[in-house]
Amino acid sequence: MLMKHLLYSAFLLLCFSCTNTATTRQEPGHSDTAISIASPGSAAGQAKSRICWRGTLDSKIDILLQYQIAGEIVEGELIYLNTRAKKPIKIIGTVEEDQSLHLLEFEPSGNITGILTGTPTASVFEGSWFSPLTRKDLPMQLRKVDTFIATQSITTLPANNPEGDYYYQYSEEGTQGALLVRSVGNSRILFEIASVTDAPARNIADVSPDTVTLQGNSFIYTIPETDDCTFKVIFYRDFAYIKYTNGYCNGVFGHNASVDGIFYKQR
């Protein structure tokens, strides 16, 4: 009971701190910290594992997008080339059933500043960029290039090291979610999930603290007293991915509330 109480307290602290540290950037490409731009893809092994695109948003905002794909997970960086700093921004997303990409632009706080969607071909990636804050929707037109950014590969966490606080929010007024994980030994963890819909409704989807056994870097969980409200949690180096295994859990959570999504690791 004490561990569960501490977990709940940590969840409240996480939600409060992340909500108050998110920036209020309204336009794509804002950055204040200088960093060197992407380097040419001279290493054949690295180039083969990465896909890189260059083009524009709204025909005027120059961007460079690079990612790797591991199964249904996409991870990479986005650089706004018209900024002074040209700082890589974390991109995490998924490959959808129709082979389109759904990519999220993350700040370190877990705040999502942009959503990139589209279906790439062999040489062209066309789609859109959407701001959860301003609700702006910009057309995206990219072409494949042979340049890549020096970065680490997608690496799943060791089975005994998923402990941490994970969070996301689609702006301060948008959907938000937190996943807290604590190790209790012997490949077992205590976890808790809580998500809310957009303001002002703030309907809730939550999973009370419970203990499960990890299978590698993931676990499957069924909500108590339900027949098929089941989801899988997969842990990666910088984030966790939650997906339903039997479709959405109708009637289990608040209206339109859900526990699935990509949660960015905070600590």
ROMI-204388 format. One record per atom (N, C-alpha, C, O): x, y, z. Coordinates in steps of 0.1 Angstrom, whole numbers, plus 5000, padded with zeros to 4 digits. Layout:
N
XYZ/...
***
This chain:
267
500849885000/500050005000/500950135000/500550224994/502050125007/502950245008/503450274994/503550384990/503950164987/504450184973/503450244964/503750324956/502250194965/501150244956/500850394959/500650474950/500950434972/500650564976/501850654970/501550764965/503050614971/504150684966/504150694951/504450804945/503650594944/503550594930/502450704926/502650774916/501350704933/500350804930/500850944932/500551034924/501550964943/502151094945/503151144934/503151254930/503951044930/504851074919/504151104906/504551194899/503051044904/502251074892/501751214892/501751284882/501151264903/500651394904/501851494902/501651594895/502951464908/504151554906/504551564892/504951674887/504551444885/504951444871/504051524862/504551604854/502751504864/501751584856/501951734858/501951814848/502151774871/502251914874/503551974868/503552084862/504651904869/505951954865/506051964849/506552054844/505451854843/505551854828/504651964822/505052024812/503451974828/502552074822/503152214824/502852304815/503852244834/504352374836/505752404830/506152514830/506352304824/507652324818/507552314803/508452344795/506352284797/506152284783/506152424778/505752514784/506752434766/506852564760/505552604753/504652514751/505452724749/504252774742/504552804727/504052894722/505552734721/505852754707/504652744698/503952644699/504452844690/503252844681/503652814667/502752764659/504852834662/505252814649/506352704648/507152694657/506352624637/507352524636/508752584634/508852694627/509752524640/511152574638/511752654648/512852704646/511152684659/511752774670/512752694677/512552574680/513952754679/515052684687/515952794692/516252894685/516552774703/517452874709/518852824712/519752904714/519052694711/520352644714/521152604701/520552524693/522352654699/523052624687/523552484687/523952424698/523552414676/524152284674/524452264659/523852324651/525452174657/525852154643/524752084635/524052004641/524752114622/523752044614/524151904610/525251864614/523251834604/523451694600/524751674592/525151764584/525351564593/526551524586/526251434574/525251364575/527051444564/526751354552/526851204555/527551164565/526051124548/526050984551/527150914545/527050834535/528350924551/529550864546/529650714550/530350644543/529050674561/529150544566/528050454560/526850484563/528450364552/527450284545/526450214554/525250204552/526950154565/526150084575/525050164581/523950124582/525550284585/524550384591/523550434581/522350444584/523950454569/523050514558/522050414555/520850454552/522350284555/521350184551/520250174562/519150134558/520550204574/519550184585/518750314587/517850304595/519050414580/518350544582/517650584569/518150564558/516550654570/515850714559/515850864561/515450904572/516250944551/516351084553/515651154542/515751124530/514851264545/514051344536/514351484538/514651534549/514351564527/514451704528/513351774519/513051724509/512851884525/511751954517/511252064525/511952134533/509952084524/509352204530/507952174537/507252084533/507652264546/506252274551/505652404546/506252504546/504452394540/503752504535/504652574524/504452694522/505452504517/506352544506/507352654510/507852724501/507552674523/508452784527/509352754539/510252824541/508952654547/509752624559/510552494556/510052384554/511852514554/512752414551/513052314562/513352364574/512852184560/513152084570/513951974565/513951944553/514551904574/515251774572/514751674582/514851694594/514251564577/513651464585/514351334583/514551284572/514851274594/515551144594/514951044604/514551094615/514750924600/514250824610/514750684607/515250654596/514550594616/514750454615/513450384618/512650434626/513250264612/512050194615/512450054621/513249984615/511750024632/511949894639/510549834641/509949874651/510149744632/508849694634/507849794630/507849854619/506949834640/505949934637/506350064644/505650164643/507550074650/508050194656/508950274647/509850214641/508750404647/509650494640/510250594650/509650644659/511550604649/512350704658/513350774650/514050724641/513450904652/514450984645/514451134650/514251164661/514851214640/515051364643/514451444632/514451404620/514051564636/513551664626/514351794628/514551834640/514951854617/515651974619/514952084610/514652064598/514652194616/514152314609/515352394604/516052464611/515552384591/516852434585/516852594584/517852654582/515652654586/515652794585/515852864599/515652984600/516152784609/516452834622/517952854624/518752784617/518352944632/519752974634/520452844641/521552814637/519752784651/520352674658/520352544650/521352464652/519352524642/519252394635/519352274645/520152184642/518552284655/518652184666/517752064662/516552084659/518351944663/517451824660/516451804671/516651824683/515151784666/514051764675/513651614675/513551554664/513351554686/513051414687/511751384679/510751454681/511751274671/510651224664/510351084668/511351004667/509151054673/508750914676/507450894670/506550974671/507250774664/505950754658/505750604654/506450514659/504750584646/504350444642/504050434627/503650534621/504250314623/503750274609/502350214611/502150124618/501450284604/500050244605/499750124596/500550084588/498550064597/498149944590/498249974575/498449884567/497950094570/497950124556/499350174551/499450224540/500350154560/501750184557/501950334557/503050384553/501050414561/501250554563/502050574576/502050484585/502750694578/503450714590/502750824599/502150924593/502750804612/502150894621/503350934631/503650854640/503951054629/505151094636/504851204645/504151304642/505351194658/505151304668/506451374671/507551314672/506351504671/507551594674/507551624689/506651704693/508551574696/508551584710/509551684715/510651694711/509151764725/510051844734/510551754745/509951654748/511651784751/512151704762/511151684774/511251584781/510251774775/509251764786/508151664783/507351634792/508151614771/507051524766/505951594759/504951534754/506051724758/505051804750/505251784736/506351784730/504151754729/504151724714/503851854707/502751914708/504751904699/504652034692/504152024678/503752124672/504251904672/503851884658/503551734656/504051644662/502651714646/502251584642/502451574627/501751644619/503351484622/503551474608/502951344603/503151234609/502151344593/501451234587/501651224572/501651334566/501651104567/501751094552/502250954549/502550874558/502150914536/502650784531/503850804522/503650854511/505050764526/506150784517/506250684506/505750574508/506750724495/507050634484/508550614483/509250644493/509050554473/510550534472/511350664472/512450664477/510750764467/511550894465/510851014471/511451124472/509551004474/508751124478/507951094490/507450984492/507951194499/507051184512/506251304512/506751414516/504951284509/504051404510/502951374520/502551264522/502551484527/501551464538/501351604544/501151704537/501251604557/500951734564/501651734578/501951634584/501751864583/502251884596/501151964604/500652064598/500851914616/499751974623/500152014637/500951944643/499752134641/500152184655/499052164665/497952214663/499252084675/498252064685/497852194693/496752204698/498852284693/498552414700/497752514692/496752564697/498152544680/497452644672/496452584663/495652654657/496452454661/495552384652/495852414637/494952384629/496952464634/497352494621/497752354614/498252264620/497452344601/497652224593/498452274581/497852334572/499752234579/500552274568/500852164559/501152054564/500852184546/501252074537/502752044538/503452134540/503051914536/504451874537/504851804524/504151714520/505951854518/506451794506/507951764508/508751864509/508351644508/509751604510/510251504499/509451434493/511551514497/512251424487/513351354494/514051404503/513551224491/514651144497/516051204494/516251234482/516851204504/518251254502/519251154509/518751064516/520551164505/521451064511/522251124523/523351074526/521751224529/522351284541/521651224553/520451194553/522451204564/521851154576/522451224588/523551284587/521851224600/522251284612/522951174621/522351064622/524051204626/524751104635/523851094647/523551184655/523450964650/522550944661/522650794665/523250714659/522050764677/522050624682/520850554675/519950614671/521050414674/520050334668/518850314678/519050344690/517750274673/516650234682/517150114690/517450014685/517050134703/517550024712/516550004723/516250094731/515949884724/515049854735/515849844748/517049804749/515149884759/515849884772/516049734777/515249644773/517049714785/517149584791/515949544799/515249634804/515549424800/514349374806/514249424821/513149434826/515349444827/515349484841/515549634844/515749674855/515349714833/515549854835/514549944828/514950034820/513249914830/512250014824/511850114834/510950204831/512350114846/511950204857/512050354852/513050394847/510950424855/511050564852/509650624851/508650564853/509650754848/508350834846/508250874831/509150934826/507150844825/506950864811/505650954809/504750944817/505751044800/504751144799/504551194784/505451184776/503351234781/503151314769/501951414771/501151394780/501951514763/500851604762/500751674748/501751704743/499551684743/499351754731/498951904734/497851944731/499951974739/499752114744/499052104758/498552004762/499152224765/498552224778/497052194779/496552144789/496352234768/494952214767/494552084761/493352044761/495452004756/495151884748/495251764757/495351764769/495151644750/495251514756/496551504763/497551544758/496551444775/497751414783/497751274789/496651224792/498951224791/499051094797/500351074805/501351134801/500350994815/501550964823/501550814826/500550754829/502750754825/502950614829/504150614839/505250664836/503850554850/504950544861/505250404863/504450314864/506550374864/507050234865/508150234876/509050314876/507950134885/508950114896/509349964896/508449884896/510549944897/511049804898/510749744913/511049814922/510349624913/510149564926/510949434927/510749354937/511849404917/512749294918/512249174910/511049154908/513249094906/512948964899/512048984887/511048914884/512449084879/511749114866/510249154868/509449154859/509949194880/508549244883/508649394885/509549454891/507549464880/507449604881/506049644887/505149574885/506049764893/504749824897/504549934887/505450024885/503349944881/503050044871/501750114874/500850054881/501550224868/500250304869/500150384857/501150444852/498950404851/498750484839/497550574842/496550534848/497650694837/496550794838/496550884826/497650944823/495450894819/495350984808/494051064808/493151024814/494051184802/492851264802/492651324788/493651334780/491451344784/491151404771/491351554771/491751614782/491051614760/491251764759/490451834769/489451794774/490951964773/490152054781/488952104773/489052104760/487852134778/487652144793/487052014799/486951994811/486751914790/486051794796/486951714805/486551674816/488251684801/489251614809/488651474814/488751444825/488051404804/487551264808/488851184810/489851204804/488651084819/489851014824/489850864820/488850804819/491050824816/491350674815/492450644824/493550704823/492250554834/493350534843/493450384846/492450304845/494650334849/494850204854/495450214868/496550264869/494850154878/495350164891/496650094893/496950004885/497450134903/498750064904/498649914906/497749864913/499449844898/499449694898/500849644895/501649714890/501049524899/502349454897/502249354886/501349274886/503249354877/503249264866/504749214864/505649264869/504849104857/506149044853/506549084839/505749054830/507749134837/508149164824/508449044816/509048944821/508149044803/508648944793/509549014784/509049074774/510849004786/511749084778/511649224781/511849264793/511249314772/511149454774/509649494773/509349614770/508749404776/507349434775/506449354785/506949264791/505249394785/504249304793/502849334787/502649434781/501949234789/500549244784/499749244797/499949164806/498749334797/497849354808/496449354805/496049424795/495549294812/494149304811/493549374822/493749334834/492649474820/492049554830/491149454839/490349384833/491349454852/490549364861/489049384858/488649504856/488349274859/486849274858/486349314844/485249364842/487249294834/486849314820/487249184813/488149114817/486549154802/486849034794/487949054784/488748964782/488049164778/488949184767/489649314766/490149354755/489649394776/490349524776/491749504780/492149504791/492549464769/493949424771/494849514762/494549554751/495949544768/496949624761/498349574764/498649504773/499249614755/500649574756/501549704758/501349804751/502449694767/503349804770/504749754766/505249654771/505449834757/506749804752/507649914756/507350034753/508849884762/509749984767/510949994757/511549894753/511250124753/512350154745/513350244753/513050274765/514450274747/515450354755/514950484760/515150514772/514150554752/513750694755/512250704757/511750814761/511450594755/510050604756/509350474758/510050364757/508050474760/507250354761/506150364751/505650474749/505750254746/504650244736/503550154741/503750034744/502350204742/501150124747/500150114735/499750214729/499849984733/498849964722/497849854727/498249764734/496649864722/495549774726/495849644717/496249654706/495449534723/495649404716/494349344711/494349254702/493149394716/491849344712/490949464707/489749454709/491549564702/490749684699/490549774711/490849734722/489849894708/489649984719/488749934730/487849854727/488949974742/488149924753/486850004755/486850104763/485849974747/484650054748/483950044761/483749934766/483550154767/482850164779/483650144792/483050144803/484950124791/485850094803/486250224809/486350244821/486650324800/487150454805/486150564802/485050534797/486550684806/485650804803/485550824788/486350764780/484550904784/484250924770/485450974762/486051074766/485850894752/486950924743/488350924750/489350954744/488350874763/489650864770/490250734767/489550634765/491650734766/492350604763/493750604769/494250714772/494250484771/495550474777/496650444767/497850434771/496350434754/497350394745/498050524740/497650634743/499250504734/500050614729/501550594732/501950494736/502250704728/503750704730/503950794742/503650914742/504650744752/504950824764/506550844765/507250744764/506950974765/508351004765/508951004779/508351054788/510050934780/510650914793/511251044799/511951114792/510951074811/511351194818/512551174827/513451254829/512551054834/513651024843/513550874847/514350824854/
***
